Amino acid sequence: MEDRLLAHRERRERVQEYKETAAKSCYSLIIIVVALVLLRPVMVNQILGLASAYSSAGLFEDSMRQCDKALLLDGDSSGAWCQSARCYKARGDRDMACGAYQKAVQADASNRVANLELAVMYVEDGRHELAIPCLEQVRRLGPEKATHPSSKETSCHQASLELLILCYEKANDTAKVEVALKEARIFYPNSTVAQNYSAPQLAQ
């Protein structure tokens, strides 16, 4: 009788030990998953920084490999799709570049750079009507906050307004040309396009 009680107690203790081990393993797994979720954006950004550096050095294959790594971590990374598009474009594969830019915009509609660069591709291909929605999206997002007040680089918002003037002119939409031109003159009075634009329909 005592042997059976002892065996029962030992079995119960082993079951309890198994439960405790399983609980600890479960907690450890949860911690690992949470850490990966929190660290994923940081890891993606580091990989994309390396991809950008490779691209700047003309090493587009290496840059593309880094983009692929980033997309394995986050398939909806707008930045990774955008960088991939630049690599495709640099290699002369415009169809793939266009598709990657579209993925970047779908992943994050607020990505000004992706919208603008996709619009530029459309304009280069003479597809001005397709560029307009991308440019309007950048326009709706408004001017960027200047990180370097002394920077003389053209902002995405300014570039989108200037391209919109061209696209609406190509579409013979005088009213929208006027609206975009007025907005450009308000936000960017020193803009060459805003200062020198003199389409016949606006010369009155």
C-alpha positions, -999 to 999 in steps of 0.1 A, spaced: 0 0 0 28 24 9 46 16 -23 15 25 -43 11 57 -24 48 65 -30 45 57 -67 14 78 -70 31 108 -52 62 105 -75 40 104 -106 21 134 -94 53 153 -88 66 144 -122 34 156 -139 37 188 -119 74 192 -131 63 186 -167 36 213 -164 61 238 -149 86 230 -177 60 234 -204 48 267 -188 83 281 -187 89 270 -224 57 287 -234 66 319 -216 101 318 -233 85 313 -267 61 342 -261 90 365 -251 110 355 -282 80 361 -305 74 395 -289 111 404 -292 111 395 -328 80 416 -335 95 446 -318 129 442 -333 117 435 -368 114 471 -379 149 479 -365 163 449 -384 146 459 -416 158 495 -414 194 483 -408 192 460 -439 177 487 -460 205 511 -449 230 485 -462 209 481 -494 210 519 -500 248 520 -495 253 492 -520 230 510 -545 249 543 -540 281 524 -549 265 510 -580 263 474 -566 227 468 -575 228 430 -573 241 433 -537 215 459 -530 187 437 -543 199 408 -522 195 430 -491 160 441 -502 151 404 -505 163 398 -470 142 428 -458 111 415 -476 116 380 -460 113 397 -426 85 421 -437 67 414 -470 48 447 -466 79 469 -462 72 499 -484 108 509 -481 121 476 -493 98 476 -523 109 511 -531 146 503 -529 140 472 -551 122 494 -577 153 517 -578 175 487 -585 153 474 -612 151 509 -628 189 512 -626 193 479 -644 169 490 -671 140 467 -661 112 493 -661 83 469 -659 97 453 -627 106 487 -613 70 499 -620 56 468 -603 78 472 -573 69 509 -569 32 499 -571 38 474 -543 55 501 -522 26 524 -526 1 497 -518 20 488 -487 21 524 -475 0 550 -493 18 577 -472 52 569 -487 58 602 -505 90 591 -522 75 559 -536 45 578 -550 67 605 -565 92 581 -581 64 560 -595 48 592 -609 81 602 -625 83 568 -642 48 573 -656 57 608 -669 89 595 -685 68 569 -703 43 595 -714 15 581 -692 7 614 -675 -29 603 -666 -15 575 -644 10 598 -627 -18 622 -615 -32 600 -587 3 594 -573 11 631 -574 -23 640 -559 -16 616 -530 17 634 -522 -1 667 -525 -27 656 -500 0 646 -475 12 682 -476 47 696 -471 72 676 -453 87 688 -420 121 701 -428 148 681 -411 175 705 -423 161 740 -427 191 751 -447 187 722 -472 181 733 -508 168 700 -520 134 700 -536 108 684 -514 85 656 -526 56 679 -521 71 707 -542 81 682 -569 46 667 -570 30 701 -575 54 710 -603 48 677 -620 10 681 -615 12 713 -634 28 695 -663 4 665 -661 -27 686 -660 -15 707 -689 -10 675 -709 -45 665 -699 -58 700 -711 -73 706 -676 -68 744 -673 -87 747 -640 -65 721 -622 -34 737 -637 -44 770 -621 -51 754 -587 -18 735 -587 1 766 -598 -15 788 -571 -6 762 -545 30 760 -557 33 798 -555 19 798 -520 42 771 -506 72 776 -528 74 812 -541 110 806 -552 100 776 -574 113 781 -609 82 764 -623 59 786 -603 77 818 -612 82 811 -649 51 791 -659 34 810 -687 10 787 -705 -11 807 -730 -43 799 -712 -29 815 -680 -13 846 -696 -45 866 -694 
